[in-house]
Amino acid sequence: MKLFLIPFLLLLPSYVFSNENNGTIRGTVSTSDGMPAAFVSVRIENSGKGDITDDQGNFEIKKLSPGNCILRFSLLGYVDSTINVHIKQNETTFITVQLDQTYAELKKITVVANLDSKHVEIKPSESLRLNLPLNEIPQNIAVVTHQTMADQGLLSTTEATRNVSGVEKINGGLNDYSLIIRGTDATYNVVRNGVGNFWWNQQEDAAMLEKIELIKGPAGFMMSEAEPGGIVNIVTKQPSKESISNINVGFGSYNMIRLTADIGGTFSKSSKFSYRFNAGVHRQNRSFQFGTASRYFVCAAVKYDLTKKISFTAEYNLMKAETKGNNTDLPSIDGKMLMLPRNFAVADASTDKVAPSDNYFRIHFKHIFNDNWQLNAQLAYIDGSYIFHWLQTDPSLQVTNDTLYRYVNHEEWRNFSKVAQFFFDGKFKTTAKIEHKLLLGIDCYSAGTDDQIKDTYGQKKFGLYIPRPQYYLPVDSLRNTQFSDTFYQKVRFNNVTIYLQDHIKIAEKLVITLAGHFTHATFYDTGTSVPDYQKNNIYNVVTPRMGLTWLFTKDISIYAMYDQSFAPEIAPVYNHTPLRPLTGSDIEAGMKAYFFDKKLNINFSVFQITKNNTLSADPAHPGFNIQTGQVTSKGIEVDINGNITHSLTIAGNYAYTDARITKDSSGLVGLRIFGTPDHYANLWLKYIVLHHKSGGLSFAIGYQHMGKRSAVDPGWASGDPVNYLPVYNLFDAALSYSINRFNICLNVYNLTNTDYAAMGYFNSAIKEWRYTPGEPINFRLSIGINLVHLKKSK
């Protein structure tokens, strides 16, 4: 911690930094309809200095001598524009420039030349609250854009996470999902447009998403009551003043068929309303017998611009799905996995039905007071359910006489979250060389779950003879069964959080981040598994955040960061006292760099996360717990994304993670954390052959390496040697072609038809592996049409 005193010492002697009497020009370029103009060349005449506007139309030119100059703005298809600017000593001059042509024409002219701009982000979304360039934020934040998801033919959130280092799916099917980030559980660390504290029952379809932001490590500006590994922010498509009208039809293996639509724009040229409407349906069979899956979503959003500086946005998302059949937790044969036929199923179509759904409402208010200060506020309500009647593998019973035993699991899960958020940010200067960027926020939420589970766990009632499985069980035999276990839980969470962050920028080089987060949280549980003395808990926790960033240039920076988080712990203890919250801390350092006019981005980070107060078995009192455990996760991460050349696009990442128990009372010290791979790497290369302005042909190849994953859950460990799921390598490929308003893309996955275990574990009690096989070779074909261009061509 003493290292973090260094930034404060640097504040004292301001003369340490350059005393050159230079000025700065900052500005924004927009079109006549108010849309930001990206990739505009901004140059000072008779000088080699200049910049190119980013996606928001912003530019900045530094280290300019005081006096008058002429700025020239240039873009293909536009008449050059000039403006006279007076540069003041040691001051920043702000200007705004508006181009005559419409944004629609800008897109038409540059659609081919700027294909590479869609893979790299330079600023986070508004819902991330940090109104800062990504390279000034002292934390690893990776962004998966919609274009990247489309290139790879991805259909869901969990498929998209392959584009980010250190993030893996550990559980779930096509609907629900659990993620691990940097070796820690991130199941509840998923938010949508900044709204969270909710278990998402139905994962998002890629067609409704604008991008996915993954914030590594604790993030007090998003959530304080969370595991410290990281947070996922899902960003949905928002209202647009640009006319949008796209339809996409998809086909694929196992009779997959899908249809999606994306429509947006304004109601008239002078309208203050803009809107966005996304909808889609999807249906497919599965690679195993009797498996089917279907889902649909409807996402609508409308924005009202009361003035140029005040706006309201209302959004609604509906997602529903249904799946039948499963091939989860298949048994090993003679100690070997992947011995069963690929189409082997645990249940048949008459026994399984999983029906998740989510409703999401959000109202967002924004007031821009001036160029320096703005207020954001949003209210949200989410509710959902996860209802299923499932016949699945019984993990407590060993396969005997070639018979796999199954049990009936019936669950009715319902949850909700009410959220109110207010955050205020702005900037001011205390001296000519010291600028402060403040973020002040208040979050409130009330959330809850109601869960009822019934099962026949441990009963040898539904055996399946593996050599000649007999399916088509009578439905009545499942409905009229005698349940052996019944579990009921009613949980309520209430949280009030206040956070303050000061982003101190000194001489345009050094950035010091100082932040604090106070959380008042209550937890109430009437569940049958929670002891009475822990049914009502109150937490008052302060978590600090400190960071240091050095800007070598506006495109290259290095950083160091220390951050904390906490999460409640609930379990029986012998002395009948409430448990202290689990605390997490992260020490991280890294580098961020942009190349080729911000068309290529590289992130590198090293980290160490420590979780204290984790639960350990009480050696003196069986069946109880003590808080003497500790988990440490450390590693290295590298991400590269964007254009190497105008025609070659790359999305690659690598992570080395060493996550293991470092303190425990049960002899589990050294055990690697369940499901976390030691090495994990992904690569996607796309080469574009441009024929003319109206379209082109592209080829792509993909590679995924999954290293050793610990297959021993600490809750089931019994002193056995560590067992690992097998390492696997997968190869993908894609071919796409676009012309005018049409595009077609063919993606093929698992080209070598590799057998692999996507998920699994080793059951120490029965000495058997249980695994879920990965998908064999399969394809997806996508055909899209842009109806806006179609209308213009008539």
N, C-alpha and C positions, 0 to 999 in steps of 0.2 A: 504493500500500500504506500510505502514511502516514495516509490517512484512517481506516484501521482501528485506529489508536492511540486515536482519540477515545473508544470505549467504555471503555477501561481508565482514562482520565482521569476519566470520569464515575463510576467506582467509588469514587473517593477522597472527595469531599465529599457524604456522604449527605444533608446538609441541603439540597441542591439541590431535593430532592423534598418534596412536601407533608408537613407534620408533624401533620396532623390525626389525632387519636386515635380513629380509626374502626375498626370491626370488620367481619368478613365471615362470611357463612353459606354454606357449601357442603353439598350433599347429593345423595342419589340416591333416586328414587321407583321402587318396583317393585310388581309384583302378587303375589298370594298364591302363585303357582307359580314365583316367582323371576325372571320376565321384566321387563325395564325398561319403565316406563310413560312414554310420550312425550306431549308437549303437555298436561301437567298444569299448571294455573295455580297458582303459588305466590305468595301475597301476605301481607304483614305487616299485621295488622289495625290499623285507625286510622292507616294510612300509605299513601302512594301508591307505595311501593316494592315490587318483586316481580320475578318471572322466570317463564319457561315452560320446562319440562323439554325436553331435546333427545331424539334418537332413543335414547340410552342411559339416559334417565331422570335425567340430571344437571341441576342448576341451581346458580346462584350469585347472591347478593345482596351488594353491596358498600356501603361508606361508611355504616355503621350506627353509631349512637350506642351506647355501652356501656349495658347494663342488660337487663331482661327484656322479651320480646315474645312475641306469639302468631302462629305461622305457620298459614295456612289453605291447604289443598290442595283444588282444585276441578276437576272434569271432568264433562262431560255424561254422564249416566247413572250417576253415582256420588253417594253421600252425602258431603257435605263433611267433611273431616277436619281437626282442629287439633292443634297440638303447642306446648308451652311451650319457649322457647329462651332461654338466658342468653348475651348477647353480651359478649365480653371485649375490653378495650382492646387495639388493635393485634394481635389474634389472629384466627385463622380457626376457626370452630366447624363441625364436621362432624356431619351427622345423616343417618339413613336412615329412610325411611318406607315402609310396605307397605300397599297398597290391598287391599280384601277381594275384589273381583271378579276373575275370571280374565282372562288376557290375551286368550283367544279372544273373550270378551264385549266387551272393550275394542275389539278390531278390528271386531266386528260393529257397534258403536255409531258408531265414528268412520270407517268405511270411506269414506264419501262426503265428510265434512267435512275429511279429511286427505289427499285425493288429491294435494294440492300438496306434501306432505312427501316424496315419493318421488323427487324430481329433484335435491335439494340434499343434499350431505354436509357435515358440520361437523367430522368427525374422520376421519383416514385409517384404513385397515384395520389390524388387528393385525400382519399380515405386512409392513407398511411400517416397523415397529419404532418409529416416532416416536409415542409415546403422548402426543400433544399436539393441541390444536385446530389446524385448518388455518390459521387466521388468525394464529397465533403462529409458524408455520414460515417462515423467510425464504427462500422459494422458491416458484415458480409450480407448484402441484400442482392439476391438473384431474381431476375424477372424472366418468365416464360411468356412470350408474346403470342397473340392469336395466330400470327403468320407462321411461327415455329410449330405450333400445334397442327396447323393445316398442312404444312409441308410433310409432316410425319404421319398424317392421317389419324391423329389421336382423337379419341372420342370422350375422354373423361379426365377428371382431375388427377387421379392416381396414375394414369398413363403419362400425363404431362410431367410428373415429378422426375422422370428419368433424365430430364434435361438439367437437373440441378444436383450438385455434389452433396453427399451426406444425407440424402432423403430417400427413404425406402418404405414401401408398403409392407406391413407386418401381419395384417389380418384383414378379413373381409372379402366380399365377392364383388359382383357388379354394382351392388347398391351401397351398402355401408362400407366403411374403410377405417383402418387405423394406420397411422404413420409413425415412424421413428425418425427423429432428426438428431444427428450427432450422438446417437446411442441413447437418447432419452425419448420417452413416450410423448407423442404430440397429438394424441387422439382428440383432446378437447382444445387444441391450439389452432383450430381452423376458424377463421372469420371471413365474412363476406362483406365487402365494401366497408371494412372496419367494424362490423357488427358481429359479435361472437357470444361466448358463454352458452354454447348450444352444441349438442351432438347432432351432426347433420345425418339424418336417416337415409337420405337419397343423395348420392354424390352428383355433382354438377355435370351436365353434358358440355363438352367443349364448345359446341355451337353457340352457347349462351354467354361465353366468356370473352372478355377483351384481353385479359392477361392474368397471370398468377404471380404474385410476389411472395418470395420466401425469405423471411427475415431470420437469419441464423442467430442463435443465442437468445438470452432474455431480451425482451423489448418492452420496457416500462411504458413507452408512449403508446403501446397497443393493449397489453394485458400485464397485470402484475400477478394475478392469481393463476399461475400456469407453470408447467414444467420448463426447465431452462434451456432446452435444446434448440427451440426455434418456433416460429409462428408462420402460418400460411394465410395470406390475404387473397381471397378470390375476388377479382374485379370483373363485374358483369358489364355488358355493353350498355352504354349510356346514351341519352338523347343527343342528336346531332343536327346541326343546321345544314349540313351537307345531305343531299338526297341520296338515300341508300335503298336498294331493292334487290336483294339477292335470294335466289332459291337454289338449294343443293339437294341432289338425290344420291343416295348411297346404296351400294350392293356389296355383298361379301360372302365369305364362307359360312356354312351352316345356315343357309337361307336368310342371311342378314339383309334387311331392307330398312332404309331410313329416309326421312324427308324433313328438311329444315328450311326455315324462311327467316330472313333478317330485313326489316323494313324500318326506315327512319327518315327524318327530315323536318320541315316546317309545314304548317297548314297553308301558308301563303307567303309571298315575298316579304310582306311587312309584318307578319305575325310574330308575336312575342313568345309563342309556344313552339317548342320543338319536341320530338318524340322518338321513341325506339320501340320496336316490337319484334320479339324473337319467339319462335315456336318450333316444336319439332316432335316427331314420333319415331320410335325405333323398335324393331322387333327382330329376334334371331333365335335359332336353336343353339345348342351348346355342343362341344366336342364329345360329350359323354351322353349315354342313353337317357332319354326322357327329359333332357334339360331344355328349358325354354326361358327366354327373358324378353321383357317388353317394358318400355317406359315412354312417357311424354312429358313435355315441359312447356310452359307458357310464361314469358317474361315481358312485362310491359312497363315502360317508364315515360314520364312526360315532365318537361322542364318549362317553367314560366319565368321569363326575364322581366321582372317588374321595372327595373331600370338597368342601365349598363353595369351597375355595381351590386344589384340585389337580385337574387334568383331563388326559386323554389323548385325542388325536384321530388316527385313522388314515384315510387317503384314498387312493383309487385311481382313475385316469382311463385309459380306453382310447379311442383315436381311430384310425379307419381310413378310407381313402377310395380312390376310383379314378376317374380321368378318362380320356377318350379324345378324340382330335381336337384341333386347335388353330388359331387364327387370329392367331398371334403374329408380330410383325415383318413386317407386310405392306409391300410396296414402294410408293413413290410412282410416279406415272405422269406423265412429262414434268415432273418436279419438283413435282408437286402430290399432297398426301395426300388420303385419303378418296375416291378415284376408283373404287375397286373396289366391287362389290356387297356389301351388308352381310352376306350369308351366305357370302361367299368364305372358303374354308378352305385352309390350307396342306397339311394331311394328311387322309387319309380314315380311317374307323373301323378299318380292318384294319392300320394302320401305327403307331398310337399307343396307349400304355398307361402311365399314371403311377399308381403305387400307394404313397402315403405312409402311415406309421403311427407312433404314439407310445404308449408306456406310461409312466405317471407314478405313483410310489409316494411317500407322504409320511406321516411320523409326527410329531406335534406334542405337546409336553409344556409345560404351563403351571403355575406355582406362584405364587400370590398370597400373599406373606408377611404383608402388612398393607395398610392403605389407601395406603401410600406406595411399597412396593417389590414387584417381581415379577420372575420369571425365566421366559424362554421358550427352548425348545430344539426343534430339529427336524432330522430325518434324512430324506433323500430320495434316490431313485434314479430316473433317467429313461433310457430307451433308445428308439431309433426308427430308421426306415429310410426311404429315398426311392429307390425303384427305378423306372426308366423306360426305355422304348425309344421314341424320339421322332424323327419326321421333321419338320424345321423349316427355316425360311429360312436360307440360308447368307449371313452378313453380308459375306463376303469376295468374293462374286461379283456383278457387276452384272447387272441384267436386260438381256438381249440378245435381239433378234428376238422380243420379247414373251414371252420364256421366263424364268420365275423358277426359280432353281436352289436345290435343297434338299439337306440333308445328314442322314445318320442319326446320331443321338446316343444312345448307350447308357450309362447310369450306374447304379452300385450304391453308394449312400451309406448308411453306418450310423454312428450316433453314440450317445454315452452321457454321463451326468454323475452323479457321486456327490457328495452335498452334506451337510455337517454344519454347523449354525449354533447358536450360543448367544448370547443377548443378555439383559442384565440392566439394568433401568431402575428409577429411583426418585427421590424428591425429599426435600430437607431444607432447613432454613433456617440461614444463618449470622448473620443479624440479623433483627429483626422485619420489615424491609422487603425483604430480599434472600432469594429462594428459588432453589435450584439443582435442576434436573432433569437427572440424569445418565443417559447411555446408554453402556454398555460391551458390546462384542461381539467374538466370535471366529468367523470363517467359515473353513471348509476345503472344498476341492473337488478332485476329480480327474475330468477330462473328456477325451474323445477322439473322433476321427473316423477312419473308414476309408473312402476314396473311390477308386473305380476308374471311369475314363471311357474310352470308345472312340468314335471318330467318323470320318466320311468328309469332314471339313472340307476345302474347296477342290476337291473333285471335281465335275465337271460330269456327274453320273451320274443324278440324279433331277430332270430338268427338268419344269416344269409350264407348259404353254402357256396364258397368261392368258386370251385371248379364248375358247378352248374347252378348259377344263381336263379332262384325262382322269384320273379317279381310279381307285380299286380296283387299286392296284399289287399284284402277286403278293407274298405274304408271304415266300416263299423268296428273292426278289430282295433283300430287306432283311436276312434272317438270314445269307445266304451272302456278304454283301458284304465287300470288302477294306477294313479300317479303315486310315486314314492316320495317325491319332494315337492314342496310348495314354498315359494319365496315371494314376499311382497315388500316393496320399497316405495316410500314417498319422501322425496328429498326436496328441500327448498333452499336456495342460495340467495342472499342479498348482499350487495356490494356497493360501496361508495368510495370513489378513488379521486384523489387530487394529485396532479403531476405538474411539475415546472421544469423547464429545460432552457438553459442559456447556451447558445451556440456563438462563441466568441471568436471572431476572425480578426487576426492581427496582421497588418501590413500585407494583406492578400496572400499570406503564406502559411501562417500557423493558425490552426483552429482548435480551440479548447471547448469541449462539451462537458457541461456540468448539469446534472439533473437529479431530482429526487421524486419519489413516488410514495404517497401515503395511502394505505388501503384499510378501510374498515369493513370487515366482512363477517357475516353470520351464516351459520350452516345448521340446518335442522333436518333430521332424518328420523322417520318413524318406522324404518325398515326392521324386519325380523332378524336381520343379521348384525344389527348395530346395537351395542350395549346401551342401557339406559343412560349411563353417565357420560355418553358421547353423543347424545341425540341433539344437543343444543350447544354449539360452540361459537365463540366470538373471537375474532382476530383483529388486532391493530398492528400493522406492520409497515415499517419504512424501508424502502429499497433504494439504494443510491445507484447512480450511473455516472461514469466519468470516461472521457475519451480525449484523445490527442491525435490530430491529423496535420500532416505537413504536405502542402501543395507545391510540388516541384514545378509543375505547370498547371494550366487549367484542365489538362487531360490526365495527369499522372499524380498520384498521391500515395502516401503510406499512412497507416494509422495504428493506434493501440487503444484498447478499450477494456474497462472493467464494469460489469453489470451484475445485478442480483434479481432474484425472483423468489416466490414462495408458493406453496400449494398445501391445502389441508391434508391431514392424515387421519384416517378413521380405522380403528381395529381394536379388539379387546386387549386390555392390559391388566395385569394381576392386581395392582393397587388401586384400580378403578379411578384413574385420573385421566383427564383429557390429554391428548397427545399434542406436542408442539408441532407447528407447521413444518413441512419439508422445505428446506431452503436450498436455493441453487445459486451458484456464482460462476461467472465466466470471465476468464482472462483471454484476450484475443488480440492478435496483431495481423496486419496484412497489407496488401498493395492493391490498388485499383488503377487501371490504365485504359485509355481510349486511343485508338489509332485510326488513321485514314479518315479524318474529319468525323470522328465518332461513329464510324461504321463498324468498327471491331472493338470489342470489350474483353478485357482479361481481368479476372479477380483471383487473388491468391490470399489464403489465410491460414494461420495456425491458431489453435485454441486449446484450452483446458477448462472443462466444466466439472465442478464438484458439487455433488448433492449430499447434504448432511441431514441427519434425523430420519434416514430411511429405516424401515421396519426390519427387525431381525427376530427370529424365534427366541423366546425366553427360555434359556437352558434350564432354569430352576423350576419353571412352571409350564409344563406342556399345554399347548392350546392357547397360550398367551404370547404377547409380543413386547419387545422393548425397542427403544429408539437409539440403538447404538450403531446402526448401519451407515455406510458411506459408499457412494458410487462415484468413480472418477472416469471421465471420458476426455480423451485428448486426441488430436489428429491434425491432418493437413488436408486442405481443400484447394482445388484449382478448377476454375470455370473459364471457358473461352467461348465467345458467341459473336456472330456477325459475319462480315465479308472480308475474306483474305484478299480477294480481287473482286472486280466488278461482277464476275461470273461465278465465283466460288464462295459458297456459304458454309460456315462451320458452326456446329453446336457440340461442344465437347466438355467433359468434366471428369475429374478423378478425385476420390476421397480415400484417405487412409484413416481409420478410426480404431482406436484402442479403448474400448469401453468395458470396464470390469468393476467388480465389487472390491473395494479397498479396506472396508471394515465390516465385520459381521461376527455375530456370536455363535453361528451354527457351522463354522468350519468352511464357509463358502468364499473366503477371501481368495481373490485371483480368478474367480469364475467370470467369464466374459458375459456381457449382457445379451440376453436372449434376442435373436433375430438381427443383431448388428453385424454386417460384414466387415472383415478387416480391410479388404480392398474392394473398391467399387468404381467402375469406369464406364463411360458412355461416349460414343462418337457418332456424329451425323455429318456427312459431307454431301453437299448438293452443288452440282455444276449446271449452270444455266447457259444454254445456247440461244442467243438472241437473234432472231431473224429480221425483225423490223419492229416498229413502234407498237404494233397491234398485238404482239405475243411472242412466244418462244417455246422451246423444248428444253426440258431439264431432266437430269438423271441424279439419283441419290443412293447412297449406301449408308447403312447404320450398323453399329456394333455395340454390344453390351457385355460387360464382364462382371459377374457376381462372384465375389470371393467367399471365403469360409464364413459361415454364420453359425454362431453358437445355437445349438438345438436343445439346450437344457434351460428350462425355466427355473429360476431360484425357488419358486414355490413348490416345485416337484423334485428338486435335486435331493439326492440321498447319498452323497459321497462318491458317486460314480465318476469315472474319467469324463472329461469334457468331450461331447460328441458334436460334430459339425455337419451341417447340411452340405451336400456335394457342391463343388464349384461348377459353374456352367458359363458358356459363352454362346451368345445368340447373334445372328446376322439378319439384317433387314435390307430391303431395297425398294426404290420407288422410281416411277416414270411419270412425268406430267407434261401436259401441253396446253397452252392457252393461245387463243386468237380472238381479237376484238373483245366481245362480251362473254365468251365461253371459256371454260377451263375444265380439264379432265385429269384425274390423278389416280394412278394405280399404286397401291402399297402392298408389299408382300413381307410377312413377318415370319421369323424363325425359318429362314431359307434352307438350312441344313436339317430341318425336322428333328431337332435335338430333343431327347427326353430329359426333363429336368424337374426338380421340385421347386415350385414357386414359393411355397410356404411349408412349414412342418416343424416337428419337435421330436425329441426322444423321450419316451415315457419310462422313467426309471423304475416305476412300481411294477410294470408288467414286462419290462425289457423289450419293448417294441418301438419301432419308428411309426409315426403317423405323419402323413404328408398329403399335400394337395398338388397334383401334377400341373405343370405349365401347359400352355396352349401349343398344340402341334402347328405345323406350317399352315398359314391361313392368309387370306388376302382381303383387301377392301378397295372398292372402286368408287370414286366420287366424281360426280358430274355437276358443275355449277354454271349458273347463268346470271349475268348482271342486267336486270331489266331497265335500269336507268340508262345505260348505254344503248340498249335496244330501242328505247323510246326516242333517243336523240338521233338515231341513224335513219329514222323514217323520213 
